[in-house]
Amino acid sequence: MNDLDIPILKKSYDLYKEFYKLRLVVPKQDRYVLWQKCESTLITVLEGILMASQQSKIEKLPTLEKVSVKLNFLKICVRLMKDVKAITPKTYIIIEADLDEIGKMLGGWIKSTKER
């Protein structure tokens, strides 16, 4: 099985590819702190999703909950990037929609893990 067959991983992977393109448009003063923090957090989310997909049921829930916290932090950082005008409102709306979709997928995964 290809790891990208996991819908939440594919969505996160695709979001990173889009986010990566922002490196060139984010102002230099924001690129080395705020943007870099977002990029790092997004990589951590990707890593956590991949890790959870390969863990046993007992290990999976704590990993997914940590990923959820990271995803919420990423949402705050992206909103901050919009508020300081490091990204345009249009870019923010696109990224936020993807983050919301990933959040819903993650919430469903957490719920189904708890029910087992």
Beta strands, then each sheet from edge to edge (+ up, - down):
end
